[in-house]
Amino acid sequence: MKYKYFLFDWDGSLGATLPLWFKAFKETFSDYGIKTDYKEIGEVVLGDWEGPKKLGITNLEEFFGKMEAELMPKLPDVQLNPGVKETLEKIKSLGGKIGVVTTSKKRYIKNALKNNGLSKVVDVFLGREDVENYKPDPEILYKALNFMGGRPSESIMVGDTVKDIEAAKRAGIDSALYFPDEYREYYDEVRQKGLGATYVIKSFQDLERFL
């Protein structure tokens, strides 16, 4: 195996949650009279708990409270992106280690992990409550590797946002940007592919070349 330690973002990477999050963001901004679009949300807001301030939100607690009321009932039933389960099971069968490192609260995700049968293949699961500094700070990557006994040179970070790729760079870890064709709706393709990821993958099956 080229890598032994695989770190994965959840939202938009392992979990097919982007349609839910982007719709909820857009509708909640609309409740405040703020007009935005998916690409602006992807570039300015997603993955940044302070992000809504940049578009004019002053009460973040209220804003995310509205979003939670909309999202929480739907998140346990989120499906995995294509090829995720098969790829993760193959990593484990070959002796690899798997970490999920997310800026989301773990309670948003833990039931989806369980319902999709991933709880038994994930070695470490860390969320925003486990660190003081969120991605793109590398703290959560270091913490996951420390838990698994891994070294940066043996590791790869897989994610779909600039924060995932930048965190990997700062940690000295190779990275794979997950960018299937349908993500052109959410992110600017030129910008995404210019983030400097070690690899760009269209599917999780693309990771099998490292196994």
N, C-alpha and C positions, 0 to 999 in steps of 0.2 A: 504493500500500500504506500502511495506517495505521502498520504497524511494519515495520522492515527487519531487526531482529535478534531472533531467537526463541531463548530459552533454555529448555531442557527438563530436568526431572528424569527419571530413568530408571525406578526401581522404582515400579510402580503408575501411572506416567504414560505414557511411551513403551512400556515393557515390561510385559507382563501377568504380573508376578511376585508380586503380592500373595498369591494362594493358597499359593504355595510358601513365602514368607517367614513368613506368619502361622502356617502349619501347623508349620514348623520351629521357630519360637519357642515355640509352645505345647507341642510335644513335648519340646523341650529343657528348658523350665521344669519339665515333669512329671518328667523324669529326676532333677531336684533336689528333688522333692517339693513343688513350688510350683504351685498351681492358679491358672490365670488364664483370661481369655477374650479373644476377638479385639479387642473394643473397648478393653479395658485395654491390650493390646499396642499398638494403634494410637495411643492417647493418651499412653502413658508411655514406650514402648520404641522404636518404629519410628523409624529415622533418627537415633538417639542412641546412640553407641557406649558411653556410660556408663549407658544406660537400664536394663539388667538389674540394676544395683545397687539401683535403686529398688524392685525386687521381691524383693530378698534375695540376689542372686548376689554372691559375694565374689571369685571367681576368674574374671575376664572372659576371660582368655586361654583357659582350659579350656572355658568356656561356648561361646565362638565357635568354638573348635576342633571341638567336637561338632557345631555347626551347619554348619560348612564341610564336614565329612565327609558330611553328609546332602545339602547343597545343591549343591555344586560339580559333581557329575555331571549335574545337571538344568539348570543355568543356561544352557549354550550352546544348548539347544533351546527356550528361552523364546520364545513368540510375541509379536508386537506387539499392542497394544490396537487395536480396530477403527478403521480410517481413518487410522492413524498414517502408514503409508508413503506413501499417496496425498497426504496433506496436506503432508508434508515435501517430497515431490518437487515439489509445486505451488509451495511457498515458494521453492525453489531455481530453478524455471523462471522465476519473476518477479523474480529478482535478490536474494532475501532471503538472510540468513546464519543458520546454525543452530549452536547450541552445546548440548552435553549436559553438565550440571553435576550431579554426584551425590555423595552422602556415602558411597556404596559404594566398595569397592576396584575399580579398573579391570579387574582380571583376572576379576572376577565377570561383567563385562558385555561385554568386547571381542569375544568369540566370538559372542555373541548379536547384536551390531551387525552383524558381518560376515555371519552366517548369514541375517539378515533383509534384507540388501542395503542397509543404511544407512551403511556406511563411506564411501561416495562422496558422500553428501549432507551429512554432518556436517562442519562447518568446524573445530570445536574440541571436544575430549572431555576433560573434567577430572574427576578423582575425589578421594577423600579424601587420597591421597598427594601431591596437587599443592598443597595449602594447609595452613596451620597452624591455621586456624580454620574449623570446619564450619558449614554452615547451622544456625541462622538467621543467623549472621554472613554479611555480604554479600561476603566476600573472594573466593569462587569466582565470583560473578557479575561482580565488577569485573575479575577476571583474564580471564574469557572475553571480555568486551566489549573489553578492552584488546587481546587477541589479534586480534579481528576488526575493530578500529578503530571500534567502535560507541559511541554515546552513550546514556545512560539514557533520554532523551526519545524515542528511536527504538526502544525495546526493550520486550519483554514476557517475563515468566517464567511458564512453565506447569508446575504441579505439583499433587500431591494431598494435601500435608500442611501443617500450620501452619508448619513450618520453611521450606518453599518460599515461602509467602506472606509470612512475616515477613522473610525475606532480601530479597525484592523491595522491600518497604516501606523497609527500611533503606538499600537501594541507590537509592531514588527511581525504581524501575521499576514500570510497570503489571504486573498479575498476572492469571492465569486459573487458578482452582481447577478441576481435573478431578474431577468427582464424578458418575459414571454411577450409575444406580439401584442396581446390584449392590453398590456400595461402602457401602450402608447396613449390610451385614454386618460391615464392618470399622471404620467410623467413625460417630460420632453426627452425624446429619444437621444438627440445629440448630447444633451446635458448629462443624461444618465451614463451613456457610453464613454463620456469624457471624464468620469469621476476617478479614473485611474485604478480600477479594480484589476487584480491579477488576471482574472478571467471574467467573461460574460457568458452566462448560460441561459438558454431558452427553456430548459426543462430540467427536472431533477435527475433524469436519466443521464444527463451530461456529466454529472458527478461521478458516474461509474468508471470513467476513464482514470480516476485517481485511486480506484480500489484494486 
